[in-house]
Amino acid sequence: MPKSKGRPVLHAATVLALLAGSAYFTVELRKDAEAKVPAVQSVTDKPDLENSAGKATGKQTWERLNNPTRSVLRGKDGEILATFTDGARTATLRGPSRTFTEPANTQSRVVTEDWVRLMPEAWRKGAEKEKWFKDWFKQYYGSEEDDIFAFAFQYVQGAPVKKDDEGVPYAGDAVFGPFKEDGVDRLEQNDFYDYLGLNYTFRDGTTMPARKERYRALDCSGFMRMVWGYRARYPLMATNTIGDGLPRSADGMARSKVGVDIIKLSGPSPWYTRPKNIDVVQPGDLLFFKMDHRTGNHLDHVALFLGVDTDGHRVFISSRKEVNGPTMGDKGGASRIDGNGFYAGLLRSAKRL
C-alpha cells in the first residue's frame, strides 16, 4: 500500500476563492488538455423540490434533507458544498474542477467539481459538531489528494504503473481477466490481490492466495474492492460469507447491509425491475445491474457512478469484459444509466458506502 503524502490544508475561504476563478484544475490520464470544456456539471441531487438550490444567506449553513436522509453544507449563495448521508461513510465534497476522459474507448468527458472521499465514521445527524468530523473536514475539504475517482482512473487502458515502497505495482492498466479455454469468454472472480500478485490476509485472519495467471486482472467487483478497499481502506470481506465489510461479488455487495441502499432492489426475480427514478444517485454511488440469465437470481455487475458527462448523460466506470478492463466507454454498450441503452435498461439498485 502506498504511503500517503501530506499536503497543505486549504481553508474553506481559499477554496471558495479558487472556485470563483475562471481557471480549473484538470486531471487527464493522457494529458488531453487541448480542448475547452463546457461549464462544470453540478451534483445531480434533486429527487424532490426540497433539494433545489438554497437561499443566499451570506454564510455557510447546514441543512437536513430526505430521500435519502442526509445533511448538506451550503455556501453563502445557497450552493451545495458537501453532502453527508446518514449511515454512509461516503462524502461528496465540492472542490477544484477536474476532467476525466478515456479516449481509448470513448469520447465521453466528465467535468466535475465533485470529490468523493471516505470518512472515518458513518455519518449521523449532528456529526458536523463532533471533533472527528471537524478534524477530517479540515484536512480534506479543498484537498487535491487522490480521491475515489482518481483511484478508479488509475486502472483504465494506458494508465501509468505506480509502485509502492517495496516495488509492488499497485496501480496501472488493468485487464478484466485471462481468456477461458474456449478463447472467447474471460475468466471472472479476479480480485485485487490477484492484480497485485500478493497473497492477502484479511482482518479476520483469512488469507487468500494470488493466482499468477490472473496477475493485473480485476473483474467488476474486484475493481470496486481495489478502489474502495485496498486504496481507500474500506473494510473488505475475504469472500461473500467470511469476514466483515464489503463482500466479494456484485450480488454480495448489493444485498449486503454495509452502507445505505439508495435505490432498493424491487420486482420479481430473477430479472427484478428497472428503477423508475434515478435522480437520487450521486457521484460515488455503487450501481448494480442484472445482465446475464445464467446467474439466476444474482445481480452480476457493479459500477461506480461518476455523474453527468459533457453530453448531459449520467455515466459510470466499471471493469467490463468487452474492453478487457476498467472503462467508461461505449464498446459493448454505453456506460449510461439514463435513456434506453443497454446498461440503463439493466440497472436494478444503488448503494452509498
Long-range contacts (C-beta under 8 A, 24 or more apart in sequence): 1-164, 1-170, 1-230, 2-162, 2-164, 2-165, 2-170, 3-164, 3-165, 4-145, 5-145, 7-143, 7-144, 7-145, 9-138, 9-139, 9-142, 9-143, 10-141, 10-142, 10-143, 11-142, 12-60, 12-81, 12-141, 12-142, 14-142, 15-94, 15-95, 15-96, 15-141, 15-142, 16-75, 18-96, 18-142, 19-94, 19-96, 19-113, 24-96, 24-97, 24-98, 24-99, 24-111, 25-96, 25-97, 25-98, 25-144, 26-97, 26-98, 26-99, 27-98, 27-99, 27-100, 27-150, 27-153, 28-99, 28-100, 28-101, 29-101, 29-102, 29-153, 29-156, 29-158, 29-159, 29-160, 30-101, 30-103, 30-158, 32-99, 32-101, 32-103, 37-99, 37-109, 37-111, 37-310, 38-111, 38-310, 39-111, 40-97, 40-111, 40-112, 40-113, 41-110, 41-111, 41-112, 41-307, 41-308, 41-309, 41-310, 42-79, 42-80, 42-113, 43-80, 43-83, 43-92, 43-114, 43-282, 43-283, 43-307, 44-279, 44-281, 44-282, 44-307, 44-308, 44-314, 45-80, 45-83, 45-279, 45-280, 45-282, 46-279, 47-277, 47-279, 47-280, 53-78, 53-79, 54-78, 54-79, 54-80, 62-128, 64-125, 67-280, 68-260, 68-262, 68-280, 68-352, 69-125, 70-123, 71-123, 71-125, 71-127, 71-128, 73-128, 81-141, 82-137, 82-141, 83-282, 84-119, 84-123, 84-127, 84-128, 85-123, 85-260, 85-352, 86-122, 86-123, 86-124, 86-125, 86-260, 87-122, 87-123, 87-124, 87-259, 87-260, 88-122, 88-123, 88-259, 88-260, 88-352, 88-353, 89-118, 89-119, 89-120, 89-121, 89-122, 89-123, 89-234, 89-259, 89-353, 90-116, 90-117, 90-118, 90-119, 90-148, 90-259, 90-284, 90-285, 90-352, 90-353, 91-116, 91-117, 91-118, 91-119, 91-123, 92-116, 92-282, 92-283, 92-284, 93-117, 93-140, 93-141, 95-141, 95-142, 95-143, 95-144, 96-142, 96-144, 98-149, 100-149, 100-153, 100-306, 100-328, 102-153, 102-156, 102-157, 102-317, 102-327, 102-328, 102-329, 104-156, 104-157, 104-158, 104-329, 105-157, 105-323, 105-327, 105-328, 105-329, 105-330, 105-331, 106-327, 106-328, 106-329, 106-330, 106-334, 106-335, 108-309, 108-310, 108-311, 108-313, 108-315, 108-328, 108-329, 108-330, 108-335, 109-309, 109-310, 110-306, 110-307, 110-308, 110-309, 110-310, 110-315, 110-328, 111-309, 111-310, 112-149, 112-283, 112-306, 112-307, 114-149, 114-282, 114-283, 114-284, 114-307, 115-140, 115-143, 115-147, 115-149, 116-147, 116-148, 116-149, 116-283, 116-284, 117-147, 117-148, 117-232, 118-148, 118-228, 118-232, 118-233, 118-234, 118-353, 146-231, 148-227, 148-228, 148-232, 148-284, 148-304, 149-283, 149-284, 149-306, 151-226, 151-227, 151-231, 151-232, 152-223, 152-227, 152-304, 152-317, 152-326, 153-317, 155-218, 155-223, 155-226, 155-227, 155-319, 155-325, 155-326, 156-317, 156-325, 156-326, 156-327, 156-328, 157-323, 157-325, 157-327, 168-196, 168-197, 168-198, 169-196, 169-216, 170-196, 170-230, 170-231, 171-231, 172-216, 173-216, 173-325, 174-216, 174-217, 174-218, 174-223, 174-226, 174-319, 174-325, 174-326, 175-216, 175-217, 175-218, 175-324, 175-325, 176-217, 176-218, 176-219, 176-319, 176-320, 176-321, 176-323, 176-324, 176-325, 177-214, 177-217, 177-219, 177-321, 177-324, 178-213, 178-214, 178-217, 185-321, 186-321, 186-324, 187-214, 187-217, 188-219, 189-219, 189-222, 190-214, 190-217, 190-218, 190-219, 190-222, 191-218, 191-219, 191-221, 191-222, 191-225, 191-248, 192-218, 192-222, 192-225, 192-226, 192-229, 192-230, 194-218, 194-222, 195-222, 195-226, 196-230, 202-236, 202-237, 202-238, 202-242, 202-243, 203-235, 203-236, 203-243, 203-244, 203-245, 204-238, 204-242, 204-243, 204-244, 206-238, 206-239, 206-242, 206-243, 208-238, 218-319, 218-325, 218-326, 219-319, 220-250, 220-301, 220-302, 220-303, 220-318, 220-319, 220-320, 221-248, 221-249, 221-250, 221-252, 221-253, 221-302, 222-319, 223-318, 223-319, 223-326, 224-253, 224-286, 224-302, 224-304, 227-304, 228-353, 234-353, 246-353, 249-298, 250-288, 250-289, 250-298, 250-299, 250-300, 250-301, 250-302, 251-288, 251-295, 251-298, 251-299, 251-300, 253-286, 253-288, 253-302, 253-351, 254-286, 254-288, 254-299, 254-302, 254-348, 254-349, 254-351, 255-299, 256-351, 258-351, 258-353, 259-286, 259-351, 259-352, 259-353, 260-351, 260-352, 261-349, 261-350, 261-351, 262-350, 262-351, 262-352, 263-348, 263-349, 263-350, 264-349, 265-299, 265-348, 265-349, 269-297, 270-296, 270-297, 272-299, 272-348, 273-348, 274-344, 274-345, 274-346, 274-347, 274-348, 275-347, 275-348, 275-349, 275-350, 278-314, 278-337, 278-338, 278-347, 278-350, 280-350, 281-305, 281-314, 281-337, 281-350, 282-307, 282-352, 283-307, 284-352, 285-350, 285-351, 285-352, 286-350, 286-351, 286-352, 286-353, 287-316, 287-337, 287-347, 287-349, 287-350, 288-347, 288-348, 288-349, 288-350, 288-351, 289-343, 289-346, 289-347, 289-348, 290-346, 290-348, 291-346, 299-348, 299-349, 301-346, 303-335, 303-343, 305-337, 305-350, 313-338, 313-339, 314-338, 316-343
